[in-house]
């Protein structure tokens, strides 16, 4: 990972902060660098995510599959949501601002993967501690939720000027978050397995095909809670 890429990742995390005690303001980040950050840092967390096993990192093919799937998950979810969001921005009279909106959303996607990569050592440590498979799945869900929560701070900073120019961007931002989370959860379910149960053959997609992610996740959480009693 080059120092230039790390420097651009730092710029993404500091976008919208202005000049402060940390040093000069962040430099504008090009689309090429945003994409590079999303791919490289997404690959890093995906590899850690797929390293579950005994011993850890004993399944290189699953690590490779999971590494590919994290950038694919984020990129596909973004692409699916964007046309709908464009239509709603147009209906609310915000179409002229849409290039800046997309830039803010793309920077947030890149920042999300940087946060995920920073959480990768915690995931690897949990695996090395002998965590069971189902709790490992929930742990990774927690890591994605934590990274998403952190990325919201970046998104709100990048949206600050847009909201100041037109307050309608505020509710549109909330609409984006609901839309993206809804699509992202189901997309993650379609692309499973990300961790891969060690007792099953390594595969890129599950044989079961399509199903409802929300029902299955609730059943999994309930099963873990019952097992802890």
N, C-alpha and C positions, 0 to 999 in steps of 0.2 A: 504494500500500500504506500504510494508515494507521498512525500511531504506536501506536494502541491494539492493532492486530493484531501489530505487532512486539513490543510489550510482552507480549502473551499468548504469543507464540512463545518469548520469553525465559523465561517462567514454565514452559512445557512442558519446555524444555531443562534447567531447574534443579529440576524436581520431584524430591522425595526427598532433596535435598542438605541440607536444614535451614539454619539460620543459620550463616554462616561469614564468611570474609574478603571475599567478593564482595558482601555486603550482607544485607538481610533475606531470609527464606525465600520461596520461590516461592508465589504465591497459587494457590488451587485454580482449575483451568481448567474451564469448563463444557463440556458436550457441544457447544453451538452454536459455541463458539470452537475446539474441537478440529476440528470439521468445516470451519470456515472456514479454519483453518491448513492442513489437508490439501489443500483445494481450491486455495487461492491459491498456496501454495508449490509444490504439485505442478504447477500450470499454468506457473509460472515455469521450473521445470526442463524440463518437457515442451517449452516453446517453444524453449529453448536446444538441446534434443536434436534437434528437428526442423529446426534452422537449417542443417543440413549442405548444402553446395552450393558452387558456384563462380560468383559470389562467395557468401560465407556470408550467410545470411538472405535469399537470393534467392527462396525458395519459401514465401510467407506462408501458403498453404493447408496445406502440410505442417506448418508450425509450429503452426497452429491445431489440426490433427488430433492432433499429438503432445502438445500442451498438454492437450487433453481426455483423452487416453488415460492419462496418468500417474495422476491421481486415480482414474480408472475402474479401472485395474489394481490399485491398492492397496485401494480400497474393495471391489471385487468379490472379490479374494482373501480379504480379511478376512471378508466375508459368507459365503463358501463354507466357510471353515474353522470359523467360530464354532459352528454346530450340532454338529459332531463334537466339538469341544472341550468344549461344554456337557455332552454325554453322558458323556465321560470324566471330567469333574470330578464329575458326579453319581455315577458308579460308584465313584470313589475317596473319596466322602464329603465333597467340597469344594463342594457346591452352595450352601451358605449364603454362601460367600465369592465366588460368581461375579459379583455386581455390581461388587465391587472388582477382580476379575480383568479384567473387560471394560473398566473404566475405565483400568487400567494398560495394557492392550493398545491401547486407542484413543489414549491419550497417546503411546505409542510410534509409532503410525502417523503422528500429527501431527509428532512429532519427526523421524521419518525424512524427511518432505518438507522440513523446515527444513534438514536437513543436505544433502539433494539440491540445494536452491536455493543453498546456500553453495558447492557444487561446480560450479554452472552456469558461472561464469567460466572455470574450467579446461577444461570441455568446449568452450566457445566459442573459447578460445585454441587448442586443439588443431585445431579445424576451420579456423581462420584460418591455421594453419601448414601447411595442405595435406595433412592426413592422408587416406589412402585409405579407401574405403568400408568394407571388412571390418575393418580395424583400428579404424575409428570405431565400428562395432557392438560390438567387444570392449571398447573404451574405455568406452562407456556401461554395458556390463555390469559393468566394474570400478567405475564410479562408484556403481552401485546396490549392489554388494557392499560398498564402503567405507561408504556411508550406512547399510546394514543392520548392519554391524559397530559403527558408532558408536551406532546406535539400541539395540543390545543392552545397552550400558552404562546407558542410560535405563531399559530394561525391567527390568534386574536391580535397579536402585535402587527402582523402583516395586513390585517384587515382594518387597523385603526384609522388610517387615512381614508379608506373607502367609506367607513361608517361616518366619519366626520363630514365627508362630502355629501353623503346621502344616507340618512338613518335606516332606510329600507334594507341596507346591506346587513344590518343586525339580524333581523328575522331570517334573511336568506342564508346567513351563516349557520344559524341553528338548523335550518332545513337541510343544508348540506351535511351536517354532522349526522342527523338522523338517517338520511338517505345512504350515506357512505357506510355507516355502521351496519345497517340492515343488509346491504349488498355484500359487504366484506365478510360478515359472519357466514352467510350462505356460500359465498365463493370459497372461503376457507374449507367448508365442509365438502364441497365438490372436489377440491384439489387434494383431499386427504389420501394417504396418510402423510403427515409432516414429521411424526416421530417414528411411527412404525412399531408395531408390537413385535418384540424379538422372537416370539414363537411362531410367527407367520412369515411366509416368504416375502422378501423385499420386492416391492412393486411400486410403480409410479402412481397408479390410481387404484382405488379399492374396487373390488369386483361387484360390490352391492349397487353401485351406480347412484342415482339421484335419490335423495330423501330430504326430510325437513331437519335442518340443523338445530333449530330451536327446541324441538321436542327431544332430540337425542341428548343435547347438552343438559337439559333439565333432568333427564333420567340419569345421566352420569353423575351430576352433582348430588342427586338424591341417593344414589347408590353409595357414593363416598361417605355421605353423612350417616347413613344407616350402618355402614361398615365400621365407623368410628365409635359407635355406641357399645 
